[in-house]
Amino acid sequence: MSITSPEGIPESTATHGYSAQKENYAKRLRRIEGQVRGIAKMIEDDKYCIDVLTQISAVNSALQSVALGLLDEHLGHCVSQAVAEGGEQADAKLAEASAAIARLVRS
């Protein structure tokens, strides 16, 4: 069974707004993954609470930065393309982006 994008394009061939920056995002996420492992080790080693909280805050900020970058790429590529084409697809993409922004604001 193949997975398709919301546009009905097979995921393996679909291009996304972040495609050009894919490796940069992957590197940033691997760095964040390492930070999270470091936090787990801090807990395991009974490190000072404030130091752990400081590292958690840094991870949250890093994830927010990745999320905002991806959102910017999505708006500049997927949403703008759908709006240019118009119709129901444009309305759906705008609603989807609005919901994503709302989730980011609540987090």
N, C-alpha and C positions, 0 to 999 in steps of 0.2 A: 504494500500500500504506500503510495507516495504522498508526501505532505505538500500542500499548496499554500501559497501566500493568500492574504485576503483578496488579492486581485485575481486569484485563480491561476497564478504562475507557479510551476513546480519550484519548491524552495531551493533546490540545488541550482536553479538557473535564475532565480529572482535576484535583482540587485536592490539593495537597501541604501538609505541615505548614508549610513555609516560604512558602507563597503570599502571606500577608499581609505578609511582610518581603522579598518578592522584589526590590523596587527597592533596598532597603538592601544586600542581598547583592550585587546587580549593581554598585552603587557601590563597595563594598569591594573586589570583585574587579577592577574597573577601576583602582582605586588600587594594588592589588598588581601588576597588569599594568604600570603605570607604574614601579613600583619595580624590577621585573625588567628593564625596558628601561634604567633607570638603571644597574643593575648591569652590563649588557652594555656600556654606554657607559664605565663605570669601567674595565672590562677593556680596552676599545679604547684608552682614554686612559692605560693603564699606571698606574693609581692604586695606592696602597699596599695590600698584601695584606690587612692587618688591617682596613682601611676596607671593602674588598670583602666580607670575611668578616662584618663587622658588619652590612652591608646584607643579606647572605644570611640571617643569623640573624633580622633583622627581618621579612623576607618569610616565612620559615618560621613565625615566631610568628603573623603575620597570617593565613596559611593555616590554621594549627591553630585559631585563633580562629573562622574561618569554618566549619571542619569541625565543631568542637564545637557551634556554634550550630545548624548543620544537623542534627547528630545529636540534639540536644535537641528540635528541632522534630519530627524523625521519631519519636522515642520518644513525645512528647506527643500526636502526632496519629495517625500511621499505625499504630504498634505498639499504642497504647492502644485504638484503635478495633478492631483485629483481636482483641486479647485480650478485649475486651468481647463480641465476637461469638463467640469461642471456636472450637474445632475445629482442623482442619489449617491453616487460614489463620493462626491465632494462633501455632501452632508454627513455621510458616514465617517469619513476621515476626520472632519472637523469635530464631530462628537467623540470619536475615539481619542483624539488629541486632547480635547477638553477633559475627558475622564482621566487620562494619564496625568495631566497637570494637577488635577484635583487630588489624585493619589499621592503625588510628590509633595504637594503642599501639606497634606495631612501627616506625612511621615516625618 
